[in-house]
Amino acid sequence: MRPFPLKQLRLAWHDAGTYNKNIEEWPLRGGANGSLRFEIEIKHAANATLSSQSGFSGLVNALKLLQPIRDKYSGVTYADLFQLASATAVEEAGGPKIPIKYGKVDVSEPEQCSEEGRLPGKLTVKEEISNSKKKQVW
């Protein structure tokens, strides 16, 4: 798999992976809401630049790759763009076509970001998914 798909997969996972089904109020419950574009959330331990052993070169770089697309299509939310990029990366890497529901709403300010600790820090994608399933947060 090329670095671009890995970055986009990680970006979508980290944006959506903060979802907590036990919190009813939006945006406090987290999830795919585009919050990862804010510095306060990108600096969470789980979102820090990851080592080369995991095959990722950081979520900041993934954001930089998508920003020109967002600038050109400003009506598309970051939340939808992150998930679309991930689904496209899976397909481009030879995986299945993933259907996406569009219309996600972005958080509008850093104060709406999820608190630190919703995702485990510096784990592989497989470890993160496994831990999230155990916690049943989504």
N, CA, C and O atoms as a MOPAC input file, in Angstrom:
PM7 MOZYME 1SCF
protein

 N      0.84200 1    -1.18000 1     0.00000 1
 C      0.00000 1     0.00000 1     0.00000 1
 C      0.88800 1     1.24500 1     0.00000 1
 O      1.88300 1     1.30800 1     0.72200 1
 N      0.52200 1     2.21800 1    -0.80500 1
 C      1.29500 1     3.45600 1    -0.88200 1
 C      1.01200 1     4.32300 1     0.34600 1
 O     -0.01300 1     4.14300 1     1.00200 1
 N      1.92100 1     5.27400 1     0.66800 1
 C      1.72100 1     6.14500 1     1.82800 1
 C      0.43300 1     6.96700 1     1.78900 1
 O     -0.20300 1     7.14600 1     2.82800 1
 N      0.02900 1     7.47100 1     0.61800 1
 C     -1.18700 1     8.29500 1     0.56400 1
 C     -2.39100 1     7.54200 1     1.10500 1
 O     -3.08300 1     8.08000 1     1.97000 1
 N     -2.68300 1     6.32000 1     0.64300 1
 C     -3.84400 1     5.62900 1     1.20400 1
 C     -3.72300 1     5.40700 1     2.70800 1
 O     -4.71800 1     5.51800 1     3.42500 1
 N     -2.55200 1     5.10200 1     3.18700 1
 C     -2.39200 1     4.87600 1     4.62600 1
 C     -2.70300 1     6.14100 1     5.41800 1
 O     -3.35500 1     6.08100 1     6.46000 1
 N     -2.23900 1     7.27400 1     4.92600 1
 C     -2.49500 1     8.54000 1     5.61700 1
 C     -3.98300 1     8.83700 1     5.65500 1
 O     -4.50600 1     9.26800 1     6.68300 1
 N     -4.66500 1     8.61000 1     4.54500 1
 C     -6.08300 1     8.93000 1     4.48400 1
 C     -6.91700 1     7.97000 1     5.33400 1
 O     -7.91300 1     8.37100 1     5.93500 1
 N     -6.51000 1     6.71500 1     5.37900 1
 C     -7.19500 1     5.75800 1     6.25200 1
 C     -7.05500 1     6.17100 1     7.70900 1
 O     -8.02200 1     6.16700 1     8.46900 1
 N     -5.85900 1     6.52000 1     8.07200 1
 C     -5.59400 1     6.92400 1     9.46100 1
 C     -6.35600 1     8.19800 1     9.81200 1
 O     -6.91300 1     8.30500 1    10.90500 1
 N     -6.38500 1     9.15200 1     8.90500 1
 C     -7.08900 1    10.40400 1     9.14200 1
 C     -8.57900 1    10.14500 1     9.39100 1
 O     -9.14700 1    10.66300 1    10.35200 1
 N     -9.20300 1     9.35300 1     8.53500 1
 C    -10.63400 1     9.06500 1     8.68600 1
 C    -10.90100 1     8.30900 1     9.98100 1
 O    -11.86900 1     8.59700 1    10.68500 1
 N    -10.04700 1     7.34700 1    10.29300 1
 C    -10.22500 1     6.57200 1    11.51900 1
 C    -10.11100 1     7.46400 1    12.75500 1
 O    -10.92800 1     7.36500 1    13.67000 1
 N     -9.12200 1     8.31600 1    12.78200 1
 C     -8.92200 1     9.17000 1    13.95700 1
 C    -10.00700 1    10.23600 1    14.08900 1
 O    -10.31900 1    10.66300 1    15.20100 1
 N    -10.58200 1    10.66700 1    12.97200 1
 C    -11.69200 1    11.61500 1    13.06000 1
 C    -12.95500 1    10.91300 1    13.56500 1
 O    -13.66200 1    11.45000 1    14.41800 1
 N    -13.23800 1     9.72500 1    13.04700 1
 C    -14.46100 1     9.00500 1    13.41600 1
 C    -14.32300 1     8.22000 1    14.71800 1
 O    -15.30800 1     8.01400 1    15.42600 1
 N    -13.11300 1     7.78500 1    15.03300 1
 C    -12.89400 1     6.88600 1    16.16300 1
 C    -13.13500 1     7.48100 1    17.53400 1
 O    -13.10400 1     6.76100 1    18.53200 1
 N    -13.37300 1     8.77000 1    17.60400 1
 C    -13.64900 1     9.41200 1    18.89500 1
 C    -15.12100 1     9.28000 1    19.29100 1
 O    -15.51100 1     9.74000 1    20.36400 1
 N    -15.93600 1     8.66300 1    18.44600 1
 C    -17.37200 1     8.53300 1    18.71500 1
 C    -17.62400 1     7.72800 1    19.99400 1
 O    -17.00900 1     6.68600 1    20.21900 1
 N    -18.52800 1     8.22500 1    20.81500 1
 C    -18.91500 1     7.53100 1    22.04000 1
 C    -20.43400 1     7.45700 1    22.07900 1
 O    -21.10500 1     8.47200 1    22.27200 1
 N    -20.97900 1     6.25200 1    21.89500 1
 C    -22.43100 1     6.08100 1    21.82300 1
 C    -23.13500 1     6.41700 1    23.12900 1
 O    -24.35300 1     6.59900 1    23.14200 1
 N    -22.39800 1     6.50000 1    24.21600 1
 C    -23.00000 1     6.78500 1    25.51900 1
 C    -23.20100 1     8.28100 1    25.77700 1
 O    -23.78600 1     8.66300 1    26.79200 1
 N    -22.72400 1     9.11600 1    24.87100 1
 C    -22.90500 1    10.55900 1    24.98400 1
 C    -23.92000 1    10.97200 1    23.92400 1
 O    -23.70000 1    10.74600 1    22.73400 1
 N    -25.01100 1    11.56400 1    24.33900 1
 C    -26.08000 1    11.90700 1    23.40500 1
 C    -25.86300 1    13.23200 1    22.68200 1
 O    -26.25600 1    13.37300 1    21.52400 1
 N    -25.25300 1    14.18700 1    23.33800 1
 C    -25.15400 1    15.53800 1    22.78300 1
 C    -24.06500 1    15.64300 1    21.71400 1
 O    -22.92800 1    15.21500 1    21.91000 1
 N    -24.45200 1    16.22500 1    20.58100 1
 C    -23.47600 1    16.53300 1    19.54100 1
 C    -22.97400 1    17.93800 1    19.78900 1
 O    -23.79300 1    18.79200 1    20.12800 1
 N    -21.73400 1    18.24100 1    19.65300 1
 C    -20.64300 1    17.42400 1    19.13900 1
 C    -19.85100 1    16.69500 1    20.22000 1
 O    -18.82400 1    16.08100 1    19.93000 1
 N    -20.31900 1    16.75800 1    21.45700 1
 C    -19.57300 1    16.12400 1    22.54900 1
 C    -19.34400 1    14.63200 1    22.33700 1
 O    -18.35400 1    14.08800 1    22.82600 1
 N    -20.23500 1    13.96700 1    21.62200 1
 C    -20.09300 1    12.51900 1    21.43600 1
 C    -18.98000 1    12.15000 1    20.46500 1
 O    -18.62400 1    10.97800 1    20.34300 1
 N    -18.42800 1    13.14700 1    19.77100 1
 C    -17.32300 1    12.88200 1    18.85100 1
 C    -17.80100 1    12.24100 1    17.57200 1
 O    -18.95600 1    12.40000 1    17.17600 1
 N    -16.90400 1    11.51100 1    16.92300 1
 C    -17.23700 1    10.86400 1    15.66000 1
 C    -16.71300 1    11.64100 1    14.47300 1
 O    -15.91400 1    12.56600 1    14.61800 1
 N    -17.17200 1    11.25400 1    13.30300 1
 C    -16.71700 1    11.87800 1    12.06000 1
 C    -17.33100 1    13.27100 1    11.95400 1
 O    -18.42800 1    13.44300 1    11.42200 1
 N    -16.60500 1    14.25700 1    12.46900 1
 C    -17.13100 1    15.62000 1    12.50300 1
 C    -16.10300 1    16.66600 1    12.06000 1
 O    -16.30600 1    17.86300 1    12.26500 1
 N    -15.00400 1    16.21500 1    11.45400 1
 C    -14.00100 1    17.13000 1    10.93400 1
 C    -13.15000 1    17.82600 1    11.98100 1
 O    -12.38400 1    18.73300 1    11.65600 1
 N    -13.27400 1    17.41300 1    13.22500 1
 C    -12.56100 1    18.09800 1    14.31300 1
 C    -11.05200 1    17.92200 1    14.25500 1
 O    -10.30200 1    18.69600 1    14.84900 1
 N    -10.62000 1    16.91200 1    13.54500 1
 C     -9.18600 1    16.62300 1    13.49200 1
 C     -8.39100 1    17.71200 1    12.78300 1
 O     -7.16100 1    17.70400 1    12.83200 1
 N     -9.05500 1    18.62600 1    12.13900 1
 C     -8.33900 1    19.71400 1    11.46100 1
 C     -7.86600 1    20.78400 1    12.42700 1
 O     -7.06200 1    21.63600 1    12.05000 1
 N     -8.34000 1    20.76300 1    13.65300 1
 C     -7.94200 1    21.76300 1    14.63900 1
 C     -6.69400 1    21.31300 1    15.39700 1
 O     -6.53800 1    20.13900 1    15.73400 1
 N     -5.82200 1    22.26700 1    15.65100 1
 C     -4.53900 1    21.98100 1    16.30400 1
 C     -4.70600 1    21.29200 1    17.65700 1
 O     -3.92100 1    20.40700 1    17.99800 1
 N     -5.70700 1    21.68300 1    18.42000 1
 C     -5.88700 1    21.10000 1    19.75000 1
 C     -6.09700 1    19.58200 1    19.67100 1
 O     -5.61500 1    18.84200 1    20.52800 1
 N     -6.81300 1    19.12600 1    18.64500 1
 C     -7.05600 1    17.68700 1    18.52700 1
 C     -5.91900 1    16.97200 1    17.81000 1
 O     -5.59700 1    15.83300 1    18.14800 1
 N     -5.31900 1    17.61200 1    16.84100 1
 C     -4.21800 1    16.96900 1    16.12600 1
 C     -3.03900 1    16.72400 1    17.06700 1
 O     -2.20200 1    15.86100 1    16.80000 1
 N     -2.96700 1    17.48400 1    18.17300 1
 C     -1.87800 1    17.31200 1    19.13900 1
 C     -2.17200 1    16.24700 1    20.19500 1
 O     -1.31900 1    15.98100 1    21.04200 1
 N     -3.36000 1    15.62900 1    20.16800 1
 C     -3.62000 1    14.52100 1    21.10200 1
 C     -2.57400 1    13.42800 1    20.88500 1
 O     -2.06700 1    13.26300 1    19.77600 1
 N     -2.25600 1    12.69700 1    21.92300 1
 C     -1.21400 1    11.66800 1    21.84400 1
 C     -1.46900 1    10.66900 1    20.71300 1
 O     -0.53800 1    10.28900 1    20.00300 1
 N     -2.70400 1    10.24800 1    20.54400 1
 C     -3.01500 1     9.26500 1    19.49700 1
 C     -2.87500 1     9.83700 1    18.09800 1
 O     -2.74500 1     9.08700 1    17.13000 1
 N     -2.89900 1    11.14600 1    17.98300 1
 C     -2.81700 1    11.79000 1    16.67600 1
 C     -1.42500 1    12.31500 1    16.35500 1
 O     -1.20900 1    12.90100 1    15.29400 1
 N     -0.49100 1    12.11100 1    17.25700 1
 C      0.87500 1    12.59400 1    17.05500 1
 C      1.49900 1    11.90500 1    15.84500 1
 O      1.06900 1    10.82000 1    15.45100 1
 N      2.49800 1    12.52900 1    15.26500 1
 C      3.19200 1    11.91500 1    14.14500 1
 C      3.68100 1    10.55200 1    14.56700 1
 O      4.32400 1    10.39900 1    15.60600 1
 N      3.37100 1     9.56300 1    13.75400 1
 C      3.66400 1     8.17900 1    14.09200 1
 C      4.99700 1     7.75000 1    13.51000 1
 O      5.47600 1     8.32300 1    12.53100 1
 N      5.57900 1     6.75600 1    14.11100 1
 C      6.89800 1     6.29200 1    13.68700 1
 C      6.82200 1     5.59200 1    12.33500 1
 O      5.75200 1     5.17000 1    11.89500 1
 N      7.95900 1     5.47900 1    11.69700 1
 C      8.00800 1     4.84500 1    10.37900 1
 C      7.68600 1     3.35800 1    10.45500 1
 O      7.33600 1     2.76100 1     9.43700 1
 N      7.79100 1     2.74600 1    11.62100 1
 C      7.48800 1     1.31800 1    11.73700 1
 C      6.02900 1     1.03200 1    11.44300 1
 O      5.69800 1    -0.07800 1    11.02600 1
 N      5.14700 1     1.99800 1    11.64800 1
 C      3.73200 1     1.78400 1    11.38500 1
 C      3.36200 1     2.11400 1     9.94200 1
 O      2.25200 1     1.80600 1     9.50800 1
 N      4.26600 1     2.73100 1     9.19800 1
 C      4.00200 1     3.04900 1     7.80700 1
 C      3.30600 1     4.38300 1     7.60200 1
 O      2.91400 1     4.69800 1     6.47900 1
 N      3.14200 1     5.16800 1     8.64500 1
 C      2.45800 1     6.45400 1     8.53700 1
 C      3.45200 1     7.58000 1     8.77300 1
 O      4.37700 1     7.44800 1     9.57500 1
 N      3.25500 1     8.67500 1     8.07600 1
 C      4.14400 1     9.81500 1     8.28500 1
 C      3.41500 1    10.99300 1     8.90200 1
 O      3.88400 1    12.12900 1     8.82200 1
 N      2.29100 1    10.73500 1     9.50700 1
 C      1.61900 1    11.77700 1    10.26200 1
 C      0.31800 1    12.26100 1     9.66100 1
 O      0.15300 1    12.32700 1     8.44300 1
 N     -0.59500 1    12.59700 1    10.54300 1
 C     -1.90400 1    13.06600 1    10.12100 1
 C     -1.86700 1    14.48200 1     9.57200 1
 O     -2.71600 1    14.85400 1     8.76100 1
 N     -0.89700 1    15.27600 1    10.00200 1
 C     -0.77400 1    16.63900 1     9.48400 1
 C     -0.54500 1    16.59000 1     7.97800 1
 O     -1.11700 1    17.38800 1     7.23400 1
 N      0.28500 1    15.66200 1     7.53000 1
 C      0.54300 1    15.53600 1     6.09800 1
 C     -0.71400 1    15.12700 1     5.33900 1
 O     -0.93500 1    15.58100 1     4.21600 1
 N     -1.53300 1    14.27800 1     5.93800 1
 C     -2.79400 1    13.87900 1     5.30700 1
 C     -3.72000 1    15.07900 1     5.16600 1
 O     -4.37200 1    15.25600 1     4.13700 1
 N     -3.76900 1    15.89500 1     6.20100 1
 C     -4.58800 1    17.10900 1     6.14200 1
 C     -4.10100 1    18.04400 1     5.03500 1
 O     -4.90200 1    18.63000 1     4.30700 1
 N     -2.78500 1    18.17600 1     4.91800 1
 C     -2.21200 1    19.04900 1     3.89100 1
 C     -2.55000 1    18.56700 1     2.48200 1
 O     -2.76000 1    19.37500 1     1.57700 1
 N     -2.60300 1    17.24900 1     2.30100 1
 C     -2.94800 1    16.70600 1     0.99200 1
 C     -4.39800 1    17.00500 1     0.61300 1
 O     -4.70300 1    17.19400 1    -0.56400 1
 N     -5.28400 1    17.04800 1     1.59200 1
 C     -6.70400 1    17.26500 1     1.32300 1
 C     -7.10800 1    18.73400 1     1.26900 1
 O     -8.14800 1    19.05900 1     0.69600 1
 N     -6.32100 1    19.61700 1     1.84300 1
 C     -6.71300 1    21.02300 1     1.92200 1
 C     -6.98600 1    21.67100 1     0.55800 1
 O     -7.95700 1    22.41700 1     0.43500 1
 N     -6.16900 1    21.41700 1    -0.46500 1
 C     -6.48300 1    22.02300 1    -1.77300 1
 C     -7.83900 1    21.56300 1    -2.32900 1
 O     -8.52900 1    22.33200 1    -2.99800 1
 N     -8.21000 1    20.33200 1    -2.05500 1
 C     -9.51400 1    19.83100 1    -2.49700 1
 C    -10.61200 1    20.56700 1    -1.74300 1
 O    -11.60300 1    20.99400 1    -2.33600 1
 N    -10.43200 1    20.71200 1    -0.44100 1
 C    -11.42200 1    21.42400 1     0.38200 1
 C    -11.52900 1    22.88900 1    -0.04600 1
 O    -12.62300 1    23.45200 1    -0.07200 1
 N    -10.39900 1    23.49900 1    -0.38100 1
 C    -10.41400 1    24.89100 1    -0.83900 1
 C    -11.20400 1    25.03200 1    -2.13900 1
 O    -11.93600 1    26.00400 1    -2.32600 1
 N    -11.05400 1    24.06400 1    -3.02800 1
 C    -11.74400 1    24.11100 1    -4.31600 1
 C    -13.24100 1    23.81900 1    -4.16100 1
 O    -14.06800 1    24.41100 1    -4.85500 1
 N    -13.58300 1    22.90400 1    -3.24600 1
 C    -14.97800 1    22.50100 1    -3.03200 1
 C    -15.38600 1    22.84700 1    -1.60700 1
 O    -15.55900 1    21.96100 1    -0.77100 1
 N    -15.53700 1    24.11700 1    -1.34000 1
 C    -15.77600 1    24.58400 1     0.02800 1
 C    -17.12100 1    24.15200 1     0.59700 1
 O    -17.32500 1    24.23100 1     1.80900 1
 N    -18.03900 1    23.70000 1    -0.24700 1
 C    -19.32900 1    23.22400 1     0.24400 1
 C    -19.27700 1    21.82700 1     0.83000 1
 O    -20.23400 1    21.38100 1     1.46400 1
 N    -18.17100 1    21.13600 1     0.62500 1
 C    -17.99400 1    19.78600 1     1.18100 1
 C    -17.42900 1    19.92600 1     2.59100 1
 O    -16.46600 1    20.66400 1     2.80200 1
 N    -18.01200 1    19.23300 1     3.54600 1
 C    -17.50700 1    19.31600 1     4.91800 1
 C    -16.20100 1    18.54100 1     5.03600 1
 O    -15.93800 1    17.61900 1     4.26500 1
 N    -15.39800 1    18.92500 1     6.00400 1
 C    -14.17600 1    18.17000 1     6.28600 1
 C    -14.52500 1    16.73500 1     6.67200 1
 O    -13.84100 1    15.79900 1     6.25900 1
 N    -15.57300 1    16.55900 1     7.45100 1
 C    -15.97500 1    15.21900 1     7.88800 1
 C    -16.25400 1    14.32300 1     6.68400 1
 O    -15.78800 1    13.18400 1     6.64100 1
 N    -17.01000 1    14.82500 1     5.70700 1
 C    -17.28400 1    14.04300 1     4.50300 1
 C    -16.01200 1    13.82100 1     3.69100 1
 O    -15.78700 1    12.72600 1     3.17600 1
 N    -15.18600 1    14.84600 1     3.57600 1
 C    -13.95500 1    14.73900 1     2.79600 1
 C    -13.01200 1    13.69500 1     3.39300 1
 O    -12.43300 1    12.89900 1     2.65300 1
 N    -12.84800 1    13.68500 1     4.71700 1
 C    -11.97200 1    12.69400 1     5.36000 1
 C    -12.46000 1    11.28000 1     5.07800 1
 O    -11.66400 1    10.40000 1     4.75100 1
 N    -13.77300 1    11.06000 1     5.20300 1
 C    -14.31400 1     9.71400 1     4.99400 1
 C    -14.26600 1     9.31600 1     3.52000 1
 O    -13.98700 1     8.16000 1     3.20100 1
 N    -14.53600 1    10.26500 1     2.61900 1
 C    -14.43900 1     9.99300 1     1.18500 1
 C    -13.01000 1     9.62900 1     0.79600 1
 O    -12.79500 1     8.69000 1     0.03000 1
 N    -12.03700 1    10.36600 1     1.31600 1
 C    -10.63000 1    10.08100 1     1.00600 1
 C    -10.24400 1     8.69200 1     1.47800 1
 O     -9.50700 1     7.98500 1     0.79000 1
 N    -10.72800 1     8.29800 1     2.62700 1
 C    -10.44100 1     6.96500 1     3.15300 1
 C    -11.06000 1     5.87700 1     2.27700 1
 O    -10.39400 1     4.90400 1     1.92100 1
 N    -12.32300 1     6.04700 1     1.93600 1
 C    -13.00200 1     5.05100 1     1.09800 1
 C    -12.33200 1     4.95500 1    -0.27100 1
 O    -12.19000 1     3.86400 1    -0.82300 1
 N    -11.92700 1     6.09000 1    -0.80900 1
 C    -11.23300 1     6.10600 1    -2.09500 1
 C     -9.88900 1     5.40000 1    -1.98600 1
 O     -9.49000 1     4.67500 1    -2.89700 1
 N     -9.19000 1     5.61000 1    -0.87400 1
 C     -7.89500 1     4.96000 1    -0.66100 1
 C     -8.05200 1     3.44300 1    -0.62000 1
 O     -7.24100 1     2.71800 1    -1.19700 1
 N     -9.08100 1     2.96600 1     0.05200 1
 C     -9.33300 1     1.51500 1     0.11100 1
 C     -9.56500 1     0.97400 1    -1.29500 1
 O     -8.99900 1    -0.05000 1    -1.67800 1
 N    -10.39500 1     1.66500 1    -2.05200 1
 C    -10.70600 1     1.21800 1    -3.41000 1
 C     -9.46300 1     1.25400 1    -4.30200 1
 O     -9.21000 1     0.31300 1    -5.05500 1
 N     -8.68500 1     2.34500 1    -4.21700 1
 C     -7.46900 1     2.47500 1    -5.02700 1
 C     -6.43000 1     1.40800 1    -4.68100 1
 O     -5.60900 1     1.03900 1    -5.52100 1
 N     -6.47000 1     0.92400 1    -3.46100 1
 C     -5.51700 1    -0.10700 1    -3.03600 1
 C     -6.00700 1    -1.51000 1    -3.39500 1
 O     -5.36500 1    -2.50200 1    -3.04800 1
 N     -7.13900 1    -1.59200 1    -4.08800 1
 C     -7.64400 1    -2.88600 1    -4.51400 1
 C     -8.74400 1    -3.44400 1    -3.62500 1
 O     -9.20100 1    -4.56800 1    -3.83100 1
 N     -9.16400 1    -2.67500 1    -2.65300 1
 C    -10.22400 1    -3.12500 1    -1.75400 1
 C    -11.60000 1    -2.85000 1    -2.32900 1
 O    -11.73400 1    -2.38500 1    -3.46100 1
 N    -12.61500 1    -3.14300 1    -1.54100 1
 C    -13.99000 1    -2.97300 1    -2.02200 1
 C    -14.41100 1    -1.51000 1    -2.09500 1
 O    -13.81100 1    -0.64300 1    -1.46000 1
 N    -15.44000 1    -1.25600 1    -2.87100 1
 C    -16.05400 1     0.07100 1    -2.91200 1
 C    -16.88600 1     0.20200 1    -1.63100 1
 O    -17.73400 1    -0.64300 1    -1.34300 1
 N    -16.63500 1     1.25700 1    -0.88000 1
 C    -17.31700 1     1.46700 1     0.39300 1
 C    -18.38600 1     2.53800 1     0.20300 1
 O    -18.07300 1     3.67400 1    -0.15200 1
 N    -19.63500 1     2.17900 1     0.43700 1
 C    -20.68500 1     3.19600 1     0.30400 1
 C    -20.58400 1     4.21400 1     1.43600 1
 O    -20.29400 1     3.86000 1     2.57900 1
 N    -20.82400 1     5.47400 1     1.10600 1
 C    -20.71000 1     6.54600 1     2.09500 1
 C    -22.00300 1     7.33300 1     2.12000 1
 O    -22.59700 1     7.60700 1     1.07700 1
 N    -22.43200 1     7.69300 1     3.30800 1
 C    -23.56100 1     8.60000 1     3.46500 1
 C    -22.98700 1     9.99100 1     3.67400 1
 O    -22.22500 1    10.22200 1     4.61300 1
 N    -23.35300 1    10.90700 1     2.80400 1
 C    -22.84200 1    12.26700 1     2.88300 1
 C    -23.79900 1    13.15500 1     3.67000 1
 O    -24.98000 1    12.84200 1     3.82700 1
 N    -23.26800 1    14.25600 1     4.15500 1
 C    -24.07800 1    15.20200 1     4.90500 1
 C    -23.62500 1    15.34700 1     6.34800 1
 O    -24.34400 1    15.89400 1     7.18400 1
 N    -22.42200 1    14.85000 1     6.63400 1
 C    -21.88600 1    15.00600 1     7.99000 1
 C    -21.66900 1    16.49000 1     8.28100 1
 O    -21.37400 1    17.27500 1     7.38000 1
 N    -21.81600 1    16.85100 1     9.52100 1
 C    -21.65900 1    18.24400 1     9.93700 1
 C    -20.30900 1    18.40500 1    10.61800 1
 O    -19.92900 1    17.59900 1    11.46800 1
 N    -19.59400 1    19.44300 1    10.24100 1
 C    -18.31100 1    19.75200 1    10.87000 1
 C    -18.52000 1    20.50300 1    12.18100 1
 O    -19.45800 1    21.28800 1    12.31900 1
 N    -17.63100 1    20.24900 1    13.14100 1
 C    -17.56900 1    21.15200 1    14.28300 1
 C    -17.04000 1    22.47400 1    13.74400 1
 O    -16.33300 1    22.49800 1    12.73600 1
 N    -17.37400 1    23.55900 1    14.40300 1
 C    -16.99500 1    24.86300 1    13.85600 1
 C    -15.87400 1    25.54800 1    14.61000 1
 O    -15.34100 1    26.55600 1    14.14600 1
 N    -15.50700 1    25.01400 1    15.77100 1
 C    -14.45300 1    25.66400 1    16.55700 1
 C    -13.70800 1    24.62900 1    17.39100 1
 O    -14.25100 1    23.56600 1    17.69400 1
 N    -12.47400 1    24.93100 1    17.76200 1
 C    -11.64900 1    23.98000 1    18.52400 1
 C    -12.28200 1    23.53400 1    19.84000 1
 O    -12.03400 1    22.41800 1    20.29700 1
 N    -13.08800 1    24.38400 1    20.44700 1
 C    -13.70900 1    24.03300 1    21.73000 1
 C    -14.69400 1    22.86800 1    21.59100 1
 O    -15.10600 1    22.28500 1    22.59400 1
 N    -15.06800 1    22.53200 1    20.37300 1
 C    -16.00100 1    21.43200 1    20.13600 1
 C    -15.29300 1    20.09700 1    19.89200 1
 O    -15.95300 1    19.08200 1    19.67100 1
 N    -13.97000 1    20.08800 1    19.92900 1
 C    -13.20500 1    18.86100 1    19.70800 1
 C    -13.37100 1    17.89900 1    20.87900 1
 O    -13.65400 1    18.30500 1    22.00600 1
 N    -13.18800 1    16.62200 1    20.58400 1
 C    -13.22900 1    15.60200 1    21.63200 1
 C    -12.06800 1    15.79100 1    22.59400 1
 O    -11.00700 1    16.29200 1    22.22200 1
 N    -12.28500 1    15.38600 1    23.82300 1
 C    -11.21400 1    15.49800 1    24.81500 1
 C    -10.13300 1    14.45300 1    24.54900 1
 O    -10.37700 1    13.42800 1    23.91300 1
 N     -8.97400 1    14.72900 1    25.03500 1
 C     -7.82900 1    13.80700 1    24.93500 1
 C     -8.21000 1    12.47900 1    25.57000 1
 O     -8.88000 1    12.44100 1    26.60100 1
 N     -7.77300 1    11.38300 1    24.94000 1
 C     -7.94900 1    10.06600 1    25.53500 1
 C     -9.02300 1     9.19600 1    24.90600 1
 O     -9.19600 1     8.04800 1    25.31300 1
 N     -9.74100 1     9.70800 1    23.93400 1
 C    -10.77400 1     8.89100 1    23.28400 1
 C    -10.15800 1     7.78400 1    22.42600 1
 O    -10.75100 1     6.72000 1    22.24700 1
 N     -8.97700 1     8.04800 1    21.90600 1
 C     -8.24500 1     7.03800 1    21.13900 1
 C     -6.97800 1     6.67900 1    21.89400 1
 O     -6.37000 1     7.54000 1    22.52900 1
 N     -6.56800 1     5.40700 1    21.83100 1
 C     -5.30600 1     5.03600 1    22.47700 1
 C     -4.12900 1     5.65400 1    21.73300 1
 O     -4.21200 1     5.86500 1    20.52300 1
 N     -3.05800 1     5.94200 1    22.41700 1
 C     -1.90400 1     6.58300 1    21.80600 1
 C     -0.96400 1     5.63200 1    21.11600 1
 O     -0.64100 1     4.56400 1    21.63600 1
 N     -0.52700 1     6.03000 1    19.93800 1
 C      0.53200 1     5.38400 1    19.16100 1
 C      0.42000 1     3.85900 1    19.06600 1
 O      1.36500 1     3.14200 1    19.39200 1
 N     -0.71300 1     3.38000 1    18.62800 1
 C     -0.90000 1     1.96300 1    18.35600 1
 C     -1.03800 1     1.75700 1    16.85300 1
 O     -1.24300 1     2.70900 1    16.10000 1
 N     -0.92300 1     0.50800 1    16.43000 1
 C     -1.19200 1     0.22200 1    15.02800 1
 C     -2.69200 1     0.32700 1    14.79300 1
 O     -3.48100 1     0.30000 1    15.73800 1
 N     -3.07300 1     0.44600 1    13.54400 1
 C     -4.49900 1     0.53400 1    13.22000 1
 C     -5.23000 1    -0.70600 1    13.74700 1
 O     -6.32100 1    -0.58800 1    14.30500 1
 N     -4.64400 1    -1.88100 1    13.57600 1
 C     -5.26900 1    -3.12300 1    14.04400 1
 C     -5.47600 1    -3.08000 1    15.55900 1
 O     -6.53500 1    -3.48000 1    16.04300 1
 N     -4.49200 1    -2.60600 1    16.30800 1
 C     -4.61800 1    -2.49500 1    17.76300 1
 C     -5.70100 1    -1.49100 1    18.15300 1
 O     -6.46600 1    -1.72900 1    19.08800 1
 N     -5.76300 1    -0.37200 1    17.43600 1
 C     -6.77400 1     0.64700 1    17.73500 1
 C     -8.17800 1     0.10200 1    17.53400 1
 O     -9.04700 1     0.29200 1    18.38500 1
 N     -8.40500 1    -0.57300 1    16.41700 1
 C     -9.73800 1    -1.11200 1    16.12900 1
 C    -10.10100 1    -2.16300 1    17.16000 1
 O    -11.22800 1    -2.18600 1    17.65500 1
 N     -9.16300 1    -3.02600 1    17.48500 1
 C     -9.41700 1    -4.05900 1    18.48400 1
 C     -9.78400 1    -3.45100 1    19.83600 1
 O    -10.73600 1    -3.89800 1    20.47600 1
 N     -9.04300 1    -2.44500 1    20.27000 1
 C     -9.33100 1    -1.78600 1    21.55300 1
 C    -10.68900 1    -1.09700 1    21.53900 1
 O    -11.42200 1    -1.15200 1    22.52600 1
 N    -11.02800 1    -0.45200 1    20.43300 1
 C    -12.31500 1     0.23400 1    20.34200 1
 C    -13.46900 1    -0.75100 1    20.39500 1
 O    -14.50100 1    -0.46900 1    21.00300 1
 N    -13.30200 1    -1.90400 1    19.76400 1
 C    -14.35900 1    -2.91800 1    19.80500 1
 C    -14.55100 1    -3.42200 1    21.23300 1
 O    -15.67700 1    -3.67200 1    21.66200 1
 N    -13.45800 1    -3.56700 1    21.96000 1
 C    -13.55600 1    -4.02100 1    23.34500 1
 C    -14.30200 1    -3.01100 1    24.20700 1
 O    -15.06200 1    -3.39000 1    25.09800 1
 N    -14.08600 1    -1.73000 1    23.94300 1
 C    -14.75000 1    -0.67900 1    24.71700 1
 C    -16.17400 1    -0.44400 1    24.21800 1
 O    -16.98200 1     0.18400 1    24.90300 1
 N    -16.47800 1    -0.94800 1    23.02500 1
 C    -17.79700 1    -0.79000 1    22.41500 1
 C    -18.23300 1     0.67400 1    22.40800 1
 O    -19.33400 1     1.01100 1    22.84300 1
 N    -17.36600 1     1.51700 1    21.91500 1
 C    -17.69300 1     2.93500 1    21.86100 1
 C    -18.46700 1     3.30800 1    20.60500 1
 O    -18.99000 1     4.41800 1    20.50800 1
 N    -18.54300 1     2.39500 1    19.64400 1
 C    -19.30000 1     2.70700 1    18.42300 1
 C    -19.97600 1     1.48000 1    17.90200 1
 O    -20.66100 1     1.54000 1    16.88100 1

